[in-house]
């Protein structure tokens, strides 16, 4: 699509350091990768972890790729902060809780919020080994005013959602993390397994 529109890709942004959010480097191997300072520290402290997890996933699901994942040049970005893009700015907001690192991207001039592993219409909040229930709730409250302004919210898993549905998901996720109440639309066997893991992680 970029080629058809006559554009090139010189840089990528990743919301956090989980391997499935670093895959843009496979599509654009020459592009620099911008991440929050917390994510840059995570990638430095866990060298090769994302690549190993991707290899394990590929082996389990019989996926063959033309080349391995290489993160290349990683640029640490201060968060909160902003990135300039064609005379406009993308705001960077802290988004920890799912993991200990992360950021959400607010593209005000387009009315788009890119929030990583938050506000998913298909997946309940997931607390990783470095995640925190309190930090996750704090991130949801930081996202609330942005969701109220957004036309579209783009989560890391599931389809983009319009403002009203994203607001509903946010409220459902707060109730879930507060009372462990599984949202009616996300009560699959897979989500129940995540719920069990979350409760153990939260103690």
Order of alpha helices (4+ residues) and beta strands (2+ residues): alpha-beta-alpha-beta-alpha-alpha-beta-beta-beta-beta-beta-alpha-beta-beta-alpha-alpha
